[in-house]
């Protein structure tokens, strides 16, 4: 056995003197190197496949996240528009309610002045109270119209004209029905005011 091993080692050492064997050994080493490099490349390929798979999942996740963000953005925009619509409707409702209240005060005072004689007890006080109530309603309408942003220009101008004309009325308590004539002329000038008010109140808000 030892003789065989010694012979094999001697032959192996002697083979390095033969160019053919040296070339064979070199080729064998190169084959081993190529095999090792192939193994490394296969591992890199598997790693890249894993990374590609992760990247695909990340891309899909990013796509889903973007879709969710777009949906959330749309929801927020719709909520904002809805809140804006509610605010506009609320503001218009407040203005028109105050205008209706003023209109009622005007007609109430007109009716009182039509029958007053300034001779019965408490008449002057009742009339004065009606004037004060109407003036208070005028002030409320002025403030509401001043800050209102959801009325059309023509619509707002028409309401302001009415409020301003009412504010110009002055109590005199004259026995010649001067106060009643003031109110009567106003009501005649704005005889279509109620119909216009109803029409504008139903106007869609944009």
Backbone torsions as a table, in degrees:
resi	resn	phi	psi	omega
1	UNK	NA	-45.2	179.0
2	UNK	-65.3	-36.9	178.8
3	UNK	-63.7	-38.3	-179.7
4	UNK	-67.7	-41.2	-180.0
5	UNK	-66.1	-41.9	179.9
6	UNK	-63.5	-40.0	179.3
7	UNK	-65.6	-42.1	-177.4
8	UNK	-65.2	-40.8	179.9
9	UNK	-67.3	-38.9	179.2
10	UNK	-64.8	-43.4	-180.0
11	UNK	-63.0	-40.0	-178.6
12	UNK	-64.0	-42.4	179.0
13	UNK	-65.5	-40.3	-178.7
14	UNK	-68.2	-28.3	-176.9
15	UNK	-66.8	-22.7	179.2
16	UNK	-69.7	-11.2	176.9
17	UNK	-87.1	-12.1	-179.1
18	UNK	-96.4	117.1	-179.3
19	UNK	-57.0	-32.4	-179.2
20	UNK	-64.7	-44.3	178.8
21	UNK	-69.5	-37.5	177.5
22	UNK	-60.6	-42.0	177.9
23	UNK	-64.1	-38.6	179.6
24	UNK	-64.5	-42.7	179.1
25	UNK	-63.7	-42.1	179.7
26	UNK	-62.1	-41.5	178.2
27	UNK	-64.0	-38.7	178.8
28	UNK	-63.0	-42.9	178.7
29	UNK	-62.6	-42.6	178.5
30	UNK	-61.5	-41.7	177.3
31	UNK	-59.6	-42.1	179.0
32	UNK	-63.5	-41.4	179.0
33	UNK	-63.6	-44.8	179.0
34	UNK	-61.3	-39.6	179.5
35	UNK	-63.7	-42.0	179.4
36	UNK	-65.3	-43.7	177.3
37	UNK	-62.9	-38.7	177.4
38	UNK	-62.0	-39.4	178.9
39	UNK	-64.4	-42.6	178.4
40	UNK	-63.6	-43.3	179.9
41	UNK	-63.7	-38.0	177.5
42	UNK	-63.5	-39.9	177.7
43	UNK	-65.0	-41.9	177.2
44	UNK	-62.4	-40.4	179.9
45	UNK	-61.9	-43.8	178.4
46	UNK	-63.6	-39.9	178.4
47	UNK	-63.3	-42.5	178.3
48	UNK	-64.4	-40.6	177.1
49	UNK	-59.9	-41.3	178.3
50	UNK	-63.4	-43.5	179.5
51	UNK	-64.7	-40.1	178.0
52	UNK	-62.2	-42.5	178.0
53	UNK	-61.7	-42.4	178.1
54	UNK	-64.3	-42.2	179.5
55	UNK	-62.7	-39.8	177.6
56	UNK	-62.1	-44.0	179.1
57	UNK	-64.0	-40.6	178.8
58	UNK	-64.4	-39.6	178.8
59	UNK	-64.5	-42.7	177.9
60	UNK	-63.4	-41.0	179.0
61	UNK	-63.5	-43.5	178.8
62	UNK	-62.2	-38.6	178.1
63	UNK	-63.1	-43.2	178.8
64	UNK	-65.0	-40.0	179.3
65	UNK	-64.2	-44.0	178.5
66	UNK	-62.2	-40.4	178.3
67	UNK	-63.5	-41.5	179.1
68	UNK	-64.8	-39.7	178.9
69	UNK	-65.9	-40.5	177.5
70	UNK	-63.1	-40.9	178.9
71	UNK	-64.9	-42.6	178.9
72	UNK	-64.4	-39.5	178.1
73	UNK	-62.0	-43.1	178.7
74	UNK	-63.1	-40.5	178.9
75	UNK	-63.1	-44.0	179.6
76	UNK	-63.6	-40.0	178.6
77	UNK	-63.9	-44.0	179.1
78	UNK	-63.6	-40.5	178.4
79	UNK	-64.5	-41.5	179.0
80	UNK	-62.4	-46.2	179.3
81	UNK	-63.2	-38.8	179.4
82	UNK	-66.0	-43.9	178.3
83	UNK	-63.3	-39.2	178.3
84	UNK	-64.3	-40.3	178.3
85	UNK	-63.8	-44.1	178.3
86	UNK	-62.4	-41.5	179.6
87	UNK	-62.8	-42.7	-179.7
88	UNK	-64.2	-45.6	-179.9
89	UNK	-62.9	-41.1	179.8
90	UNK	-64.5	-42.4	-179.5
91	UNK	-64.7	-44.1	178.9
92	UNK	-64.5	-40.3	-179.3
93	UNK	-62.2	-41.9	179.5
94	UNK	-62.2	-45.7	-179.2
95	UNK	-61.6	-48.3	-176.7
96	UNK	-68.5	-34.3	176.6
97	UNK	-63.4	-40.7	178.7
98	UNK	-68.0	-38.7	177.6
99	UNK	-64.5	-41.8	178.3
100	UNK	-62.6	-40.6	178.5
101	UNK	-62.8	-41.9	177.5
102	UNK	-64.7	-42.9	179.0
103	UNK	-59.5	-41.1	178.4
104	UNK	-64.4	-39.0	178.2
105	UNK	-64.1	-40.5	179.2
106	UNK	-62.0	-47.5	-178.4
107	UNK	-70.1	-32.9	176.6
108	UNK	-64.3	-45.6	179.0
109	UNK	-66.2	-39.2	178.6
110	UNK	-59.7	-44.2	-179.6
111	UNK	-64.7	-39.5	179.6
112	UNK	-65.7	-44.5	-178.2
113	UNK	-67.6	-25.3	-178.2
114	UNK	-67.6	-26.6	-175.1
115	UNK	-113.9	-3.6	-176.0
116	UNK	-75.2	148.8	177.4
117	UNK	-122.1	-4.9	-176.6
118	UNK	56.8	24.1	-179.5
119	UNK	-117.7	-22.8	-178.7
120	UNK	-83.8	151.3	-178.3
121	UNK	-62.9	134.1	175.8
122	UNK	82.7	-4.3	-178.1
123	UNK	-63.6	-48.6	-177.5
124	UNK	-61.0	-42.2	179.8
125	UNK	-62.3	-42.1	-179.4
126	UNK	-65.9	-41.0	179.1
127	UNK	-66.0	-43.7	179.8
128	UNK	-61.2	-41.2	178.6
129	UNK	-61.8	-38.7	178.6
130	UNK	-66.9	-39.9	176.8
131	UNK	-62.0	-45.1	-179.7
132	UNK	-62.2	-42.8	178.3
133	UNK	-60.5	-41.9	179.0
134	UNK	-65.8	-41.9	179.2
135	UNK	-63.6	-38.6	177.6
136	UNK	-64.0	-39.5	178.1
137	UNK	-66.5	-35.9	176.3
138	UNK	-61.0	-45.4	179.8
139	UNK	-61.0	-43.5	179.6
140	UNK	-62.2	-41.5	179.7
141	UNK	-66.3	-41.1	178.9
142	UNK	-59.2	-47.3	-178.5
143	UNK	-63.7	-41.7	-179.2
144	UNK	-66.2	-42.3	-179.5
145	UNK	-69.3	-32.5	-179.5
146	UNK	-62.5	-39.5	-177.3
147	UNK	-99.2	2.8	-176.7
148	UNK	-78.3	129.6	-178.5
149	UNK	-111.3	-2.3	-172.7
150	UNK	-117.9	37.1	173.1
151	UNK	-119.2	142.7	174.4
152	UNK	-65.0	156.2	-176.9
153	UNK	-60.4	-47.6	179.4
154	UNK	-65.8	-40.6	179.6
155	UNK	-61.8	-46.4	-178.9
156	UNK	-66.2	-41.8	-179.9
157	UNK	-61.8	-39.3	-179.5
158	UNK	-64.5	-43.9	179.6
159	UNK	-67.1	-41.1	179.0
160	UNK	-63.1	-40.4	178.5
161	UNK	-59.0	-43.4	-179.8
162	UNK	-63.6	-47.9	-179.1
163	UNK	-61.2	-42.5	-179.9
164	UNK	-65.2	-39.7	178.4
165	UNK	-65.2	-38.1	177.6
166	UNK	-65.9	-39.7	-178.1
167	UNK	-66.1	-20.2	-179.3
168	UNK	-80.0	-13.3	179.3
169	UNK	-68.8	137.5	-178.5
170	UNK	-127.9	136.1	179.7
171	UNK	-76.2	130.2	177.8
172	UNK	-120.4	-22.5	-175.4
173	UNK	56.7	31.8	-179.7
174	UNK	-78.9	141.3	-178.6
175	UNK	-73.0	-13.2	-178.4
176	UNK	-87.1	17.6	177.8
177	UNK	62.8	29.0	179.2
178	UNK	-61.4	-38.1	-179.5
179	UNK	-66.5	-42.4	179.0
180	UNK	-62.3	-39.5	-179.5
181	UNK	-64.5	-37.5	175.8
182	UNK	-57.1	-49.8	-178.0
183	UNK	-67.5	-39.4	-179.0
184	UNK	-63.4	-42.8	178.8
185	UNK	-64.9	-39.0	177.6
186	UNK	-62.1	-47.0	-178.9
187	UNK	-64.4	-33.7	178.1
188	UNK	-69.0	-41.2	179.2
189	UNK	-62.5	-37.1	-177.9
190	UNK	-111.5	42.6	-178.0
191	UNK	-64.7	-24.7	178.4
192	UNK	-98.8	11.6	-174.4
193	UNK	-63.0	-42.8	-177.8
194	UNK	-63.6	-44.3	179.8
195	UNK	-64.2	-40.7	178.4
196	UNK	-65.8	-37.6	179.7
197	UNK	-63.2	-46.1	179.2
198	UNK	-62.6	-43.2	-179.6
199	UNK	-61.6	-47.2	-178.8
200	UNK	-68.8	-31.0	-179.6
201	UNK	-67.2	-29.0	-179.8
202	UNK	-88.7	-3.3	-178.6
203	UNK	-64.1	135.4	179.9
204	UNK	-66.2	142.7	179.6
205	UNK	-90.1	131.6	179.3
206	UNK	-115.4	NA	NA
